[in-house]
Amino acid sequence: MSTPLRPVPPPSADARIQAATRQLSLTKPAGSLGRLEALGEWVAACQDRCPPAPLSRPRVVVFAGDHGVSAHGVSAYPAEVTAQMVANFVAGGAAVNALAQASGASVRVVDISVQVDTDPSVSSHKIRQSSGSIDREDALTQAEVIAAIDAGRAIADEEVDGGADLLIAGDMGIGNTTPATALIAALTDTEPVAAVGRGTGVDDAGWIRKTAAIRDAMRRARPVVKDPIALLRVAGGADIAAMAGFLAQAAHRRTPVVLDGLVVTAAALVAEESARGAREWWVAGHRSTEPAHSIALRHLRIEPLLELDMRLGEGSGAVVALNLVHAAIATLTGMSTFADAGVSTETTATSAH
């Protein structure tokens, strides 16, 4: 069995200071590129070098898994869509494939807990077929939750060892916003009605069923809310547990991560509870329309880069935000300094009079 996730050392403070100092020397008024400047400094800190290197292999890993709770009317789509979408990712036809191509990233999909058998090329880390219905039973056994976290850590290692220099986790699973919302509401002590969104677009009756399922899951999880691994076992799922392991291990491997929406951020919230300091290696790509996503981001004290009313998942919002990371690196690395360009600074212009 795995050992518990351990605290994570922060990105390089020296490189961050060097990057902030370099920003002041570039041919622009100080602070005029706004949050792009802080984003570039974060990348420099993660890479421990200033100026930072352009990203050569950003990588999206989509974690696919089904959830037993989807059989109880909490989603607008049937569970078989998960496996169909896995095939679509492999074929390159999903939104995240198109967005990744436009952003210079590549996409991998892994079947963690899809309810049917999938191609062996994507199922080498499979834990089980569908996670349990969290409103009435545990999502996983103790052995399964440990195996799922270890699978996520192994996937992160595979990607970093393969040359990935920035990672994005994506999600695919009908019904997965239900356990994600339950985890966030449990960890932030939020009432279900304040956290539950429409997911894939459920109607009012579906929203009521979803809220009731989350309330019941939170009641079942109350005794273990202080134990992140047990919380994943009771009220999470194999895919979310694997994402938590992936996000924590990426931080341990000193690899920056752009977080996506609700489901990935739920996994991040649990990962930070287990591996304190991991959040310093993450930025939030966007803010989803799901209420629980904003609750989780506030709890993590991470401000999203974009607000585009996206709620697709797959890593799609994070991949759109990846373009901002490229831009932040390009300005910090490619711009001339005042001295190099022979441009007067405000100070030198003033002193010339």
C-alpha positions in Angstrom: 0.0 0.0 0.0 1.0 3.6 -0.6 2.4 5.8 2.1 0.3 8.9 2.7 1.0 11.9 0.5 3.6 14.1 2.1 4.1 17.9 2.2 5.5 19.6 -0.9 8.4 22.0 -1.0 7.5 25.3 -2.7 8.8 26.6 -6.1 12.0 28.5 -6.1 11.8 31.8 -4.3 15.1 33.0 -5.8 13.9 32.4 -9.3 10.7 34.2 -8.6 12.6 37.2 -7.2 14.9 37.2 -10.3 11.8 37.2 -12.5 10.1 40.0 -10.7 13.4 42.0 -10.9 13.6 41.3 -14.6 10.0 42.4 -15.1 11.1 45.9 -13.9 13.9 46.1 -16.5 11.7 45.2 -19.5 10.5 47.9 -22.0 7.2 48.6 -20.4 5.8 50.5 -17.4 6.1 48.5 -14.2 3.1 46.2 -13.8 1.6 47.1 -17.1 1.1 43.5 -18.2 -0.9 42.9 -15.1 -1.4 39.2 -14.1 0.7 38.1 -17.0 3.7 39.3 -15.0 2.9 37.3 -11.9 2.1 34.3 -14.2 5.6 34.5 -15.8 7.2 34.8 -12.4 5.3 31.7 -11.2 6.6 29.7 -14.2 10.2 30.9 -13.5 9.8 29.8 -9.9 8.5 26.4 -11.0 11.3 25.9 -13.5 13.9 27.4 -11.0 15.3 29.5 -13.8 15.0 33.1 -15.1 14.1 33.8 -17.7 12.0 30.7 -17.9 12.2 28.3 -20.9 9.4 28.1 -23.4 7.1 25.1 -22.8 8.2 22.2 -25.1 5.7 19.5 -24.1 2.6 20.6 -22.2 0.4 17.5 -21.7 -3.3 17.0 -20.9 -4.3 13.8 -19.1 -8.1 13.1 -19.1 -9.2 10.9 -16.3 -12.3 8.9 -17.2 -14.6 7.2 -14.7 -18.2 6.4 -14.1 -20.1 6.9 -10.9 -23.0 4.7 -9.6 -24.9 7.8 -8.5 -25.5 8.6 -12.2 -28.2 5.8 -12.2 -30.3 7.9 -9.9 -31.2 10.8 -12.1 -28.5 13.3 -11.3 -27.2 13.9 -14.8 -28.8 14.8 -18.2 -26.8 12.2 -20.0 -26.7 8.3 -19.8 -23.6 6.6 -18.3 -22.7 5.0 -21.6 -21.6 8.4 -22.9 -18.4 8.1 -20.8 -17.0 5.1 -22.8 -18.2 6.7 -26.0 -16.3 9.9 -25.2 -13.1 7.9 -24.3 -13.2 6.6 -27.9 -13.7 10.1 -29.1 -10.7 11.4 -27.2 -8.6 8.6 -28.6 -9.8 9.5 -32.1 -9.0 13.2 -31.6 -12.6 14.4 -32.0 -13.3 16.0 -28.6 -13.2 19.7 -27.7 -10.1 19.2 -25.6 -8.3 17.7 -28.6 -9.1 20.7 -30.8 -8.2 23.2 -28.1 -5.0 21.3 -27.2 -3.9 21.4 -30.8 -4.5 25.1 -30.9 -2.5 25.5 -27.6 0.5 23.3 -28.5 -0.4 20.5 -26.1 -1.0 16.8 -26.5 -3.8 14.7 -25.0 -3.8 11.4 -23.3 -6.9 9.7 -21.9 -6.8 7.1 -19.1 -9.7 4.8 -18.1 -9.6 4.7 -14.3 -13.2 3.5 -13.6 -15.3 3.4 -16.8 -18.2 1.0 -16.3 -17.4 -1.1 -19.3 -14.1 -2.5 -20.8 -12.2 0.0 -22.9 -9.2 -0.4 -25.2 -6.1 -1.8 -23.4 -4.2 1.3 -24.6 -6.1 3.5 -22.2 -7.0 1.0 -19.4 -3.6 -0.1 -18.0 -4.3 1.8 -14.8 -8.0 0.8 -14.4 -9.1 0.3 -10.8 -12.7 -1.0 -11.2 -15.8 -0.6 -13.3 -17.6 2.5 -12.0 -17.4 3.8 -8.5 -20.1 3.2 -5.9 -23.2 5.3 -5.6 -22.0 7.7 -2.8 -25.5 8.6 -1.5 -26.0 5.0 -0.3 -22.6 3.2 -0.3 -18.9 3.9 -0.3 -17.4 4.9 -3.6 -14.4 2.6 -3.1 -12.8 0.0 -0.8 -9.7 1.0 1.2 -7.5 -1.0 -1.2 -9.1 0.7 -4.2 -8.7 4.2 -3.0 -5.0 3.6 -2.3 -4.6 1.9 -5.7 -6.3 4.9 -7.4 -4.1 7.4 -5.7 -1.0 5.4 -6.7 -2.3 5.1 -10.3 -2.5 8.9 -10.4 1.0 9.3 -9.0 2.3 6.7 -11.5 0.7 8.6 -14.4 2.3 11.8 -13.3 5.7 10.1 -13.1 5.2 8.6 -16.6 4.4 12.0 -18.1 7.2 13.9 -16.4 9.7 11.1 -17.2 8.4 11.4 -20.8 9.4 15.0 -21.0 6.2 16.9 -20.0 7.0 20.3 -18.7 3.5 21.4 -17.8 0.5 19.2 -16.9 -3.2 19.6 -17.1 -5.7 17.1 -15.6 -9.0 16.7 -17.4 -12.1 14.7 -16.4 -14.7 12.7 -18.2 -17.5 10.9 -16.4 -21.2 11.1 -16.4 -22.3 12.1 -12.9 -18.9 13.1 -11.8 -20.0 16.6 -10.7 -22.0 15.0 -7.9 -19.1 13.4 -6.0 -16.9 16.5 -6.8 -19.5 18.8 -5.3 -19.9 16.5 -2.3 -16.2 16.6 -1.6 -16.0 20.4 -1.9 -19.0 21.0 0.3 -17.7 18.6 2.9 -14.3 20.1 3.0 -15.5 23.7 3.1 -18.5 23.1 5.4 -20.9 24.4 2.8 -24.6 23.6 2.6 -25.5 21.4 -0.4 -28.0 23.9 -1.8 -25.3 26.6 -2.0 -22.9 24.3 -3.8 -24.9 22.3 -6.3 -25.0 23.3 -9.9 -26.6 22.0 -13.1 -23.7 19.9 -14.2 -24.4 18.8 -17.8 -27.7 20.7 -17.7 -30.2 18.9 -15.4 -33.7 20.3 -15.0 -35.2 21.4 -11.7 -36.2 17.9 -10.8 -32.7 16.6 -11.6 -31.2 19.4 -9.5 -33.4 18.4 -6.5 -32.3 14.7 -6.9 -28.7 15.8 -7.2 -28.9 18.0 -4.1 -30.5 15.1 -2.1 -27.8 12.7 -3.3 -25.0 15.1 -2.2 -26.7 15.8 1.1 -26.9 12.0 1.8 -23.2 11.5 0.7 -22.1 14.3 3.0 -24.0 12.8 5.9 -22.3 9.5 5.2 -18.9 11.2 4.9 -19.2 13.3 8.1 -17.2 10.9 10.3 -14.2 10.9 7.9 -14.1 14.6 6.7 -10.8 15.2 8.5 -9.2 12.2 6.7 -8.7 13.1 3.0 -8.0 9.5 1.9 -11.0 8.2 3.7 -13.1 11.0 2.3 -12.2 10.0 -1.2 -13.1 6.4 -0.3 -16.5 7.2 1.0 -17.7 10.2 -1.1 -15.3 10.5 -4.0 -14.5 8.0 -6.8 -11.6 6.2 -8.4 -11.1 8.9 -11.1 -11.1 11.7 -8.6 -8.7 9.8 -6.3 -6.4 9.2 -9.2 -6.5 12.9 -10.1 -5.6 13.9 -6.5 -2.6 11.6 -6.6 -1.7 13.0 -10.0 -1.8 16.6 -8.9 0.1 16.0 -5.7 2.8 14.0 -7.5 3.2 16.7 -10.2 4.0 19.1 -7.4 6.5 16.7 -5.9 8.1 16.4 -9.4 8.3 20.2 -9.5 6.1 20.4 -12.6 3.6 23.2 -13.0 -0.1 22.4 -13.4 -3.0 24.4 -14.8 -6.2 23.3 -13.0 -9.4 22.9 -15.0 -12.9 23.1 -13.6 -15.1 21.7 -10.9 -14.1 18.0 -10.9 -10.3 18.6 -11.2 -10.5 21.4 -8.5 -12.3 19.0 -6.2 -9.4 16.6 -6.6 -7.0 19.5 -6.0 -8.7 20.4 -2.8 -8.3 16.9 -1.5 -4.7 16.7 -2.7 -3.8 20.0 -0.9 -5.4 18.5 2.3 -3.0 15.5 2.0 0.1 17.1 0.4 0.3 20.5 1.9 2.0 23.1 -0.3 1.0 21.4 -3.6 -1.2 24.4 -4.4 1.9 26.5 -5.0 2.6 24.5 -8.1 -0.9 25.1 -9.6 -2.7 27.9 -11.3 -6.5 27.9 -12.0 -7.2 28.1 -15.7 -10.7 29.3 -15.4 -13.8 29.7 -13.3 -16.6 27.2 -14.1 -20.3 28.2 -13.9 -20.6 25.5 -11.2 -21.1 27.2 -7.7 -18.9 24.6 -6.0 -15.9 25.5 -8.2 -15.8 29.1 -6.9 -16.1 27.8 -3.4 -13.1 25.5 -3.9 -11.0 28.2 -5.6 -11.7 30.5 -2.6 -10.7 27.8 -0.2 -7.4 27.1 -2.1 -6.8 30.9 -2.4 -6.3 30.6 -6.2 -7.6 33.3 -8.5 -8.7 31.9 -11.9 -7.1 33.3 -15.1 -10.2 33.2 -17.2 -14.0 33.6 -16.8 -15.6 32.3 -19.9 -18.7 30.6 -18.5 -17.3 27.2 -19.4 -18.5 24.0 -17.8 -17.4 21.2 -20.2 -14.6 19.6 -18.2 -12.1 17.5 -20.2 -9.4 20.0 -19.3 -10.9 22.4 -21.8 -10.8 25.6 -19.8 -7.2 24.9 -18.6 -6.1 24.3 -22.2 -7.5 27.7 -23.2 -5.7 29.3 -20.3 -2.5 27.6 -21.4 -2.2 30.2 -24.1 -1.8 32.8 -21.3 1.1 30.8 -19.9 2.8 30.8 -23.3 2.2 34.5 -23.4 3.6 35.1 -19.9 6.7 33.2 -20.7 7.2 34.9 -24.1 7.0 38.4 -22.6 9.3 37.6 -19.7 11.8 35.8 -22.0 11.6 37.6 -25.3 11.2 41.3 -24.5 14.2 43.6 -24.5 15.4 45.4 -21.4 15.5 49.2 -21.3 19.3 49.0 -21.5 19.4 46.5 -24.4 16.9 48.5 -26.4 18.3 51.9 -25.6 15.0 53.1 -24.3 14.9 55.6 -21.5 13.3 54.7 -18.3 11.2 57.1 -16.3 14.1 57.5 -13.9 16.7 58.2 -16.6 14.4 60.6 -18.4 13.7 62.6 -15.3 17.4 62.8 -14.4 18.3 64.1 -17.8 16.5 67.4 -17.2 
